[in-house]
């Protein structure tokens, strides 16, 4: 949900002549981001790795909210250390995309694969 109202979605809409602010539902979802981040943040250091990965992945798109941008500096190490090295291809994709959009280096994935998560072609695991 947060991805659909984030800065990338806004830029795409602008390219096709639309304005996100003209859609009240989108504006309402944008307004929810700080509260959602607060709820998700409680699990960013969860002892269960699956819960921690899911929380970090959920938090990333929320950080497009202007009032949450400063949280990127706090989340960057978690995105890099937890998500980028995850066994879950979707989480690695989210991490690489976020770090790149935040102006951070992604470098090589721990097992030597490059940051282009699509280089291997399609997969049955999201993001396919």
C-alpha positions in Angstrom: 0.0 0.0 0.0 2.7 2.5 1.0 4.6 1.8 -2.2 1.6 2.8 -4.3 1.6 6.3 -2.7 5.3 6.7 -2.4 7.7 9.1 -4.3 8.2 6.6 -7.1 4.5 6.3 -7.7 4.1 10.1 -7.5 6.8 10.5 -10.1 5.2 8.0 -12.4 1.8 9.6 -12.1 3.4 13.0 -12.9 5.0 11.6 -16.0 1.6 10.5 -17.3 -0.1 13.8 -16.3 -1.8 12.7 -13.1 -1.5 14.1 -9.6 -1.6 11.8 -6.6 -3.1 14.6 -4.5 -6.2 14.5 -6.7 -7.1 11.1 -5.3 -8.4 11.4 -1.7 -7.8 7.7 -1.0 -4.1 8.1 -1.9 -3.8 11.1 0.3 -5.5 9.2 3.2 -3.0 6.3 2.8 -0.1 8.8 2.8 -1.4 10.2 6.1 -1.3 6.7 7.6 2.4 6.2 7.0 3.7 7.6 10.3 1.3 5.5 12.4 2.1 2.4 10.4 5.8 3.0 10.8 5.4 3.4 14.5 3.6 0.0 14.6 6.2 -1.7 12.4 9.1 -0.2 14.2 8.3 -2.3 17.3 9.5 -5.3 15.4 12.6 -4.0 13.6 14.8 -5.8 16.1 12.6 -8.8 16.7 14.5 -12.0 17.8 12.7 -14.1 15.2 14.6 -13.4 11.9 11.4 -13.9 9.8 9.6 -11.3 11.8 12.5 -8.9 11.7 12.9 -9.2 7.9 9.1 -8.7 7.4 9.1 -5.6 9.6 12.1 -4.0 7.9 10.6 -4.8 4.5 7.3 -3.2 5.6 9.0 -0.1 7.0 11.0 0.7 3.9 8.2 2.1 1.7 6.8 4.0 4.6 10.0 6.1 4.7 8.9 8.1 1.6 6.7 10.1 4.0 8.4 13.5 4.4 8.1 13.3 8.2 9.8 9.9 8.2 12.7 10.5 5.8 15.1 11.1 8.7 14.4 7.5 9.8 16.3 6.3 6.7 19.6 6.8 8.4 18.6 4.6 11.2 17.1 1.9 9.0 19.9 1.8 6.4 22.2 -0.5 8.5 19.2 -2.9 9.0 18.3 -2.8 5.4 21.9 -3.5 4.4 22.7 -6.1 7.1 19.4 -8.0 7.3 17.4 -7.5 4.1 20.2 -7.3 1.6 21.6 -10.6 2.9 18.2 -12.3 3.2 17.4 -15.6 1.6 14.2 -14.1 0.4 14.6 -12.6 -3.1 11.8 -10.1 -2.6 13.5 -8.7 0.5 16.8 -8.4 -1.3 14.9 -6.6 -4.1 13.3 -4.2 -1.6 16.7 -3.6 0.0 18.5 -2.9 -3.2 15.8 -0.7 -4.5 15.6 1.3 -1.3 19.3 1.7 -0.8 19.7 2.9 -4.4 16.9 5.4 -4.1 18.3 6.7 -0.9 21.7 7.3 -2.5 23.4 4.4 -0.7 25.8 1.9 -2.1 24.4 -1.6 -2.5 27.6 -3.3 -3.4 27.6 -7.0 -4.0 25.2 -9.3 -2.4 26.9 -11.6 0.2 27.0 -14.6 -2.1 28.6 -12.7 -4.9 25.6 -11.9 -7.0 25.4 -8.4 -8.3 22.8 -5.9 -7.2 20.7 -6.5 -10.3 18.2 -9.0 -8.8 16.6 -9.4 -12.2 19.8 -10.7 -13.8 18.8 -14.3 -13.3 15.6 -13.9 -15.1 12.2 -14.9 -13.8 11.5 -16.8 -10.7 8.5 -18.4 -9.1 9.3 -16.4 -6.0 8.2 -12.7 -5.9 9.2 -10.4 -7.4 9.2 -13.0 -10.1 
